[in-house]
Amino acid sequence: MKIQDNLNRIKSELPKGVRLVAVSKNQPVEIIEEAYNAGQRIFGESRVQEMTAKSQLLPSDIVWHFIGHVQRNKIRHMAPYVSVIQGVDSFKSLAEVDRQAGRFNRNITCYLQLFIAQEETKFGFTIEECTRMLDEGEWRNLHNITIGGVMGMASNTANEEQVLNEFGKLKQIYDLYKEKYFSQEPEFNTISAGMSGDYHLAIQSGSNMVRIGSTIFGERDYKQ
Ligand SMILES: *Cc1c(COP(=O)(O)O)cnc(C)c1O
């Protein structure tokens, strides 16, 4: 019941058009089922092996988003079923997702993960790297992927101004890319930003997809 209440409360706070990814990493299958029975369909996981095991035990209409760091040698394990890979941060990874999706006759949506925080530990393209890749244009030859938007994480800080600033930067880059590279592609439409601690600020800055774990499921045993 509690999970259902948490989901309902969060959903009632989300403006129209903002999608919710329920981050179920480290949560057992029974807990995910509870969220599923409350109507949630989009789930996010950050480990390929864990997500794959869960996907085999849970209903097939779950939409799986991989939100962890993408290791190229693991892409093939999720290629048969994953819907969205959020943390793509190199052309090589995009090309590998394309190759593996092709083996299963699938198209996998990828978000470009951009480094917007002031912390050393967060993965992602720098803006310069990402812009260079988009300029080079080889991604246009990858027909088994769809670039669906951008993803970013703000610094883990209580300084709201800084967090707003970082999310604002992500929105700016999204707008720029949309205009420059994706104006003809309606599928490029997502700004994935905001977690339990900062999703209100992310939405304020233009996010239309939040990734929320602990506020739905309670604290995990350990953070990752
Ligand atoms: C774990 C995780 C989340 C969810 O974090 P919470 O603080 O539990 O809401 C969101 N995004 C990514 C990339 C994560 O790894």
The ligand as an SDF file (V2000), in Angstrom:
LIG
                    3D

 15 15  0  0  0  0  0  0  0  0999 V2000
   19.7950    5.5760   -8.3270 C   0  0  0  0  0  0  0  0  0  0  0  0
   19.5710    6.5410   -9.4130 C   0  0  0  0  0  0  0  0  0  0  0  0
   18.4280    7.3620   -9.4200 C   0  0  0  0  0  0  0  0  0  0  0  0
   17.3920    7.3830   -8.3140 C   0  0  0  0  0  0  0  0  0  0  0  0
   17.9240    7.8870   -7.1430 O   0  0  0  0  0  0  0  0  0  0  0  0
   16.9830    8.2020   -5.8710 P   0  0  0  0  0  0  0  0  0  0  0  0
   17.7660    9.1930   -5.1130 O   0  0  0  0  0  0  0  0  0  0  0  0
   16.8150    6.9170   -5.1570 O   0  0  0  0  0  0  0  0  0  0  0  0
   15.6990    8.7350   -6.3790 O   0  0  0  0  0  0  0  0  0  0  0  0
   18.2490    8.2030  -10.5210 C   0  0  0  0  0  0  0  0  0  0  0  0
   19.1200    8.2360  -11.5330 N   0  0  0  0  0  0  0  0  0  0  0  0
   20.2270    7.4670  -11.5490 C   0  0  0  0  0  0  0  0  0  0  0  0
   21.1410    7.5590  -12.7140 C   0  0  0  0  0  0  0  0  0  0  0  0
   20.4790    6.5950  -10.5010 C   0  0  0  0  0  0  0  0  0  0  0  0
   21.5950    5.8460  -10.5340 O   0  0  0  0  0  0  0  0  0  0  0  0
  1  2  1  0
  2  3  1  0
  2 14  2  0
  3  4  1  0
  3 10  2  0
  4  5  1  0
  5  6  1  0
  6  7  2  0
  6  8  1  0
  6  9  1  0
 10 11  1  0
 11 12  2  0
 12 13  1  0
 12 14  1  0
 14 15  1  0
M  END
$$$$
